[in-house]
Amino acid sequence: MQAWQVHENGEPSEVMRLAEVEPPTPGDGQVLLKVRAANINFPDALLCRGQYQIRPPLPFTPGVEICGETEDGRRVIANPALPYGGFAEYAVADAAAVLPAPEALDDAEAAALHIGYQTGWFGLHRRAALQAGETLLVHAAAGGVGSAAVQLGKAAGATVIGVVGGAGKAAVARELGCDVVIDRRTEDVIAAVKEATGGRGADVIYDPVGGEAYAQSAKTVAFEGRIVVVGFASGSIPSPALNHALVKNYSILGLHWGLYNTKNPKLIQHCHEQLTELAAQGAIKPLVSERVPLGGAADAVQRVADGVTTGRIAVVPENGAAA
């Protein structure tokens, strides 16, 4: 089969190599899946760079989120078990963690449903307890993680403010349903949020960016607001001033979605059922901006790493469905 492999750490476009290799052999409790579509996530770039919290042995195949097909023909979504990731014709996954692909979504959309939407659901509902009528601010609202939070926020009945970088991403954020869109490149984010909320600030802030975005969050969070820290796509990890959280009476909530797989896996299943229902209702639908063949994976991962994409990019091997 064909598979992308990383033999040394570095930038994705430089270290990912397409090779002809033997299909992986599943271990105990694992299944072999034919990859129908693989969604590209920012962690794929971090894996290539050797900067992710998980460091699989070299060489490995990146690709942490797929829609696949079981040997008996079932369409499923899964997080492949590294080092046999999803940027290949076949991948391996833990059988217990495989979930049915929602019928309402095609292969590329289903591949993009899992990590970003589960993270959004846990962040907004489990951690921040977002309520209908509250204001939700989403940083990087046109990106893969942000776009999921926007849709989930709207589905929950929140007013959603999206922060983006550039006019193109602003247009995407509006299409996603943001009630207010702020272009950080041309607008003062803090002033714009205060204006949009009548000076009150946002009740929940969803931050996958860190750095300057977190500094803006701390200045725009409402009384009894909640800042959900999801990641650090900016590359800068902030050091919150806890005296500021005390004086302004807000909460800083960390979210590592992967921990639920070991700490409380039943919640993963419950969340998937909720997401499947929302997809069936048309309330959520992953924004797949591009579908690229397997040969285009390295370039696509690099573009995600560089922050120049919107929504999700799906890699669709030739043996997968033409989603």
C-alpha angles and dihedrals in degrees: 000000000000119000137164112239134192112213097171135016122262143092112342095239090054103041104034111094127183111228142170107244140160115272111260120260114230117236127217110313093010134113134209113236130194105227111238094172135349122205119218116232131184089246088066088066091046089051090054090050093047090240101114122104088243115060112189118200117269128287100042138154114236123214116110102187130048148160104223143169125239123223089259092053102258117148110228143163122229148159104242118234106246137261083042100059133171104267090091140071091261133025138181126235138175106264094220092058098049113114131194114261112243111254090220092066131066121230097272092046092047091050089055096048101076117062101024096042095041088050090049094047094048092043097048101034110022098036107024100027092219111205131206109265095029124118118247122195116200122194116211087016095174095052128093097265095035096048090056091052091049092054093044091048092052090046088054092054098253128142104244127212113191124202115201141164113240141005094272092055090044089059090050091050090053091050089051089059106261110163091208126022122198121193105210090199094062105020138059100248096202094049092044094052092048091049092049092050099040090250093303100105132217122311094211126022120194111203123183091155111061120185114070091358090064091049088054090048093056090053096047103040116117128234106289088009125153127225111202111205107207105160149322108253089157089065091237120108110205126220105221119220101234092195087062091053089050096048094045094040100230135135130238110208124191120209125196102170094188091067091069089067089069104022100045114355092169088071089058089057092045091050091049090054090052092048092047090053092048089050091050089052091050091241092123131028122165111245103235104187096177140019112200131183120250091262091062096055100101094052091046093050089051092053091051088049090051092052096236098121133087126216115342135328116212124202110215115193116212090247090056126083116279091250 
